[in-house]
């Protein structure tokens, strides 16, 4: 009688976290860099997109904005290859719509959420909910309200797109040059001992890796000029920089 011994090897789980690419046109440097980066991730268990990946996104039932087709196709390929997709809505991309939930089988998180992944309790947040400005929070609620959703369905998508880019350009022009500042004092609001052991967010365009109340905190930086992201392998997470 012959006995056969089987050896099972459990591969390390790998996840990528990134935010704030503010993509506009496929020929832009940061857009091309993101496509190249994702093309290199052949065996990726999860991809976490923590908001403002798009300069503007509003999900429709039967169409997508043509400028984002290259990225959407890359996400579809990842999903079909077995990568679990997560999208935390930002202040530039929200109401993601059926393309993300049904075609990409993406888990969409409208605000912020605690998840269990690879033995970690992770608080995922875009970060804009930490903004103490009440006027901003009111405006955020208005943009996500059902009257705005209904109105957007009545206006031609080309007009919605043009208005959104105009508004974004106007907003960017009014920002102070030193707007990228250390967000650590805001991030500690999410770091509650015993609730999560890892907090990850975007929004602030400033990479941070710190600890508070025994909770590790990571702010991802941006994918505009910094090409900053976080990589988790077998529960260990590190901030990294991609060189296009």
N, C-alpha and C positions, 0 to 999 in steps of 0.2 A: 504494500500500500504506500502510495507516494503522497506526501503532504506538501502542499504549495503555500508558501507564505506570501501574502500580498502586502505591499508597502504603500501606504497612502500618504501623499505629501500635500499639505495644506498650504497653498500659496498665500503670500502676504496680501491683505486687502489694501487697495490703493484708491485714494480720492483726491480730487483737485478742487480748490475753492478759489474763485476769483470774482471780482466786482468792478464796476465803474469803468467800463470800456467806452461808453458813450459813442457807440458806433454810428456812423452816418453813411459813408459811401465805401463800397467794396475795394476801391483803389487806395483808400487811406492806409497809411503805414500801420496804425494800430489794428485795423481790421485785417489786413493781410497777415500781420504777426499772429493774431489770434487763430486764424485758419491754419497757419503753419504749425502753431503750437498744438492745437487739437489733433492735427493729422499725425503728430508724433506719438500721441497717447493711444497706443494700439490696444493695451490691456488695462482698461480703466474701469474700476468697479462702480465709482460714483463721480458725478460732476455736479458741484454745487455752484450755482450762479446767484450771487447775492445782490442783484439789483443794479439798475442803470447800466446794464449791458448794452442796451439800445439808447440812442439819443432820444428816441420816442417810440413807444409801442402802445397800441391799443388793439386788443384782440377782436377781430370780426369773425363771423361764423363761416364765411365761405371764401375769404381772401386774406392775403398777407401783404405787407409792404414789399415791393420788389427789391428795394435796396438790401433787404435782409435775407433774400433767398440763399445766397452762398453759406451764411452761417446756419440757417435753418436746415439746409441739406446736410451740413456737417453734424449737426445735433441729431438728425434722423439716423445717420449712419452709426453714430455712437450708440444710440438707443437700440438699434437693431442688432448691434454687436454685443449687447448685454449690459451696457453702462446705464446705471440708474441715474436719471436726471432730476435735479431739484432746482426750483427757481423761486427765490424770495423777491417779491415785487419791490421795486424801488420807487423813487419819486419821478422818474422819467418813463418807466415801463410798468404798467399795471393793467388790471383786467385782461390777463394774458389770453384768455379765450380758448376755444376748443382745439386749435391747432396744437397748442402745448399739451393740453390734458388728454386729447384723444389720439392725435397723430404721433406725438413724441412720447406719450405715456409719462409725462413729466409731473412730478408732485409740485404743485404751485402753492406757495405760502404767501397769503396776502399781506400779513403784518410781520409777526415774528413767531417762532415756534421752537419748542424743545423737542429734539428727536434723539432716538437711540441709534447709534451707528458704530459698528465695529468695537463694541464694548465701551463706547464713550457716550455720555449724556451731553449733547451739543445744543447750545442756544444759538439759533440762526436768526440774524436780524440784518436788514439793510443798514439801519443805523439812524435813519431820519426821524424815527419815533423818539429818539433821545433829544431832539431839538427842543429847547425850552421855550421857543417863540410860539406863543399861543396863536398869533395870526397865521404862522406857517401851518400849524396843526389844523386850524380851521380850513385853510385853503386845501390842504391835503385831503380832508374829509369831503370837501365839495367836489374835487376832481374824481373821487371814487363813488360818488353818490349815484343813485339810479336815474335822476333827471339828466345828469351829464352823460351817462351811458346811453340813455334813450336818445338824447340830442345828437350824439355822435353817430347813431345809426341813421339819422335823417339827413345828415350832411355828407356830401360826396367825400370819400376817403382822400382824394387828392387835395381837397381843401383842408381837411383835418391835418394831413401831413404838412402842408405848407404853413398853416397857422402854428403848429407845434414847433417846427424848426425856427420860425420867426420869433416865437416866444422864448425858445431856448437861447437863441442868439442874443436877444435883448437882455435876458437874465444873466447870461455869461458876461456881457459887456458891463453890467452894473456890479459885478462882484469885485471886492477889493483884491489886490494882487497877493496879499498875504493870507488868503482864505484857508490855505492848507496849514492847519495847526494841529498840535498833538491833542487827540480826542480822549486821552486816558481818563480825565475827570468824568466824562459822560459815560464811558464804557463800564465803569465800576457799578453803575446802576443795574447792569445785567448780571453782575457777578455775585450771586448769592450762594454762600456755602451750603452744600447739601442739596441744592436744586439742580445745578449742572456742574460739570468739571471742566467745561470748555465753552468759551463764548467767541463767536466769529461774526464779524460784520464788515460792511463796506462803508460807502457814503462820504467818508471824511477825506479821501484821497491822501491819506497819511498812514504809512505802514507802522504798526505797533505790535510788539510781542512782549507781554508783561503778565504779571500774576497779581491777583487780589483775592483775599479770603480763600486762598488755596485753589482758586479758579484761574485757569489759564485764559488769557484774553488776547485775541488777535484781531487787529484791524488790517484789512487786506491791502490798503493802498489802492492805486488805480492801474488800469491797462490803457492809459493814454500816452504817457511818456515814461512811467516807472516800470511797466510790464511786471508788476508785482503780483504774486499769488501765493497760496499756501498749499503744501503737499502733505497728505497724511498717508503713511505706510504702516500698516499693522498697529494703528493706534498712536503712533508718534507723528506729531505735526511740526512743520517748520515753514517759516516764511522764505520764499525764494524769489529770484528775479530771472525772467526769461530774456535772453539776448537774441533779438531778431537776426 
